[in-house]
């Protein structure tokens, strides 16, 4: 029997073990930072402020005034989380994603630790993948921070019961929570393209603040371009195209069209900017 036959399997197991360890280390570093928890607490404060403001108001919000679903908060506290997400999507969530994604590679380079991460058997490609997964996990955490805090504070300050959907149908509390989690998943998917853009920008510089700022500015710019009817030909290609199309998940039956289209668009951005990040990073001279 050839003694060298098991070697490929052993090597694959070693690479998988190293990757898992590197990912665990990346997530550990990310969630031990005070900056990370400060951003999550700031996001969680958004639905709290919305709920308290509505609760203290002398009259309930009129339909059509304020962000979507705000007028439904007094009727059912479960809408606080969804309203918080709608308020957070244009600026607050992209801002936090820009900070985390922009810091992925540039932060290591700025600290002088990048070259130590690139020792065998880690490799540059594996490091890029781990850094992106870390940014994607933070996107999910940030979204859940808003929707779960909103659900809790909404249940504490307002009645909770069957929810009337946008289609006029009524569902129970359990299915309503499932819908809220689906909305959180939709928002998380919406942020994956921006995370890939931030990862690519992070490979271009050793100044993390610059990469963070550039990612956030691109997010705002894409939304501005998406609001100009003169550029309607460009709108389908913007990663912000479906950010606010979460209402389809609050109908009965659920319309999955926008979810699928959003997923395909974000996957395209991940593929393109992931390839650009790969092309830049594997040829980059790492001196720090």
PEFENLIN-V560229 format. One record per residue. RES is the residue in one letter. PHI is phi in whole degrees, -180 to 180 (NA if undefined). OMEGA is omega as a letter, one per 20 degrees, with the letter a starting at -180 (999 if undefined). Layout:
# PEFENLIN-V560229
res & phi & omega
RES & PHI & OMEGA
RES & PHI & OMEGA
This chain:
# PEFENLIN-V560229
res & phi & omega
X & NA & a
X & -72 & a
X & -70 & a
X & -87 & a
X & -61 & a
X & -74 & a
X & -58 & r
X & -58 & r
X & -67 & r
X & -64 & r
X & -65 & r
X & -64 & r
X & -64 & r
X & -65 & r
X & -64 & r
X & -64 & r
X & -64 & r
X & -65 & r
X & -63 & r
X & -62 & r
X & -65 & r
X & -66 & r
X & -66 & r
X & -62 & r
X & -65 & a
X & -63 & a
X & -68 & r
X & -63 & r
X & -64 & a
X & -61 & a
X & -89 & r
X & -93 & a
X & -77 & r
X & -64 & r
X & -61 & r
X & -61 & a
X & -70 & r
X & -64 & r
X & -68 & r
X & -66 & r
X & -67 & r
X & -65 & r
X & -66 & r
X & -65 & a
X & -72 & a
X & -63 & r
X & -65 & r
X & -64 & r
X & -63 & r
X & -62 & a
X & -64 & a
X & -66 & r
X & -63 & r
X & -68 & a
X & -64 & a
X & -83 & a
X & -69 & a
X & -74 & r
X & -140 & a
X & -67 & r
X & -61 & r
X & -78 & r
X & -57 & a
X & 89 & r
X & -104 & a
X & 82 & a
X & -66 & r
X & -56 & r
X & 75 & a
X & -63 & a
X & -70 & a
X & -95 & a
X & -62 & a
X & -68 & r
X & -81 & a
X & -156 & a
X & -65 & a
X & -67 & r
X & -79 & r
X & -63 & a
X & -63 & r
X & -66 & r
X & -62 & r
X & -61 & r
X & -66 & r
X & -61 & r
X & -69 & a
X & -81 & a
X & -59 & a
X & -64 & a
X & -133 & a
X & -67 & r
X & -66 & r
X & -59 & r
X & -63 & a
X & -69 & r
X & -64 & r
X & -61 & r
X & -65 & a
X & -71 & a
X & -68 & r
X & -68 & a
X & -91 & a
X & -55 & a
X & -99 & a
X & -62 & r
X & -64 & r
X & -66 & r
X & -65 & a
X & -66 & r
X & -83 & a
X & 80 & a
X & -105 & a
X & -65 & a
X & -67 & r
X & -74 & r
X & -79 & a
X & -95 & r
X & -77 & r
X & -64 & j
X & -97 & a
X & -73 & r
X & 83 & a
X & -74 & a
X & -63 & r
X & -63 & r
X & -65 & r
X & -60 & a
X & -62 & a
X & -64 & r
X & -62 & r
X & -68 & r
X & -61 & r
X & -60 & r
X & -65 & r
X & -67 & r
X & -64 & r
X & -65 & r
X & -58 & r
X & -65 & r
X & -62 & a
X & -63 & r
X & -66 & r
X & -65 & r
X & -60 & a
X & -73 & a
X & -73 & a
X & -73 & r
X & -63 & r
X & -62 & r
X & -65 & a
X & -69 & a
X & -70 & r
X & -65 & r
X & -67 & a
X & -78 & a
X & -107 & a
X & -135 & r
X & -63 & r
X & -127 & a
X & -167 & r
X & -55 & a
X & -105 & r
X & -89 & a
X & -78 & r
X & -64 & r
X & -83 & a
X & 95 & r
X & -78 & a
X & -116 & r
X & -126 & a
X & -76 & a
X & -65 & a
X & -58 & r
X & -61 & r
X & -66 & r
X & -65 & r
X & -62 & r
X & -62 & r
X & -63 & r
X & -69 & r
X & -65 & r
X & -63 & r
X & -62 & r
X & -65 & r
X & -62 & a
X & -65 & r
X & -61 & r
X & -60 & a
X & -62 & a
X & -92 & a
X & -69 & r
X & -65 & r
X & -63 & r
X & -62 & r
X & -68 & r
X & -61 & r
X & -63 & r
X & -62 & r
X & -62 & a
X & -61 & a
X & -66 & r
X & -80 & a
X & -91 & a
X & -145 & r
X & -108 & r
X & -109 & a
X & -60 & a
X & -62 & r
X & -65 & r
X & -66 & r
X & -62 & a
X & -63 & a
X & -63 & r
X & -64 & r
X & -66 & r
X & -63 & r
X & -64 & r
X & -63 & r
X & -65 & a
X & -62 & r
X & -62 & r
X & -70 & r
X & -64 & r
X & -61 & r
X & -70 & r
X & -94 & a
X & -95 & a
X & -64 & r
X & -65 & a
X & -111 & a
X & -60 & r
X & -66 & a
X & -89 & a
X & -55 & a
X & -63 & a
X & -101 & a
X & -82 & a
X & -68 & r
X & -90 & a
X & -54 & a
X & -110 & a
X & -56 & a
X & -107 & a
X & -92 & a
X & -80 & a
X & -63 & r
X & -65 & r
X & -85 & a
X & -111 & r
X & -123 & r
X & -130 & j
X & -75 & r
X & -66 & r
X & -96 & a
X & -91 & a
X & -60 & a
X & -67 & r
X & -64 & a
X & -66 & r
X & -61 & r
X & -64 & r
X & -62 & r
X & -66 & r
X & -64 & a
X & -66 & r
X & -62 & r
X & -62 & r
X & -66 & r
X & -63 & a
X & -66 & a
X & -68 & a
X & -77 & r
X & -66 & r
X & -66 & r
X & -65 & r
X & -63 & r
X & -62 & a
X & -60 & r
X & -74 & a
X & -75 & a
X & -72 & r
X & -106 & a
X & -83 & r
X & -79 & a
X & -99 & a
X & -105 & a
X & -116 & 999
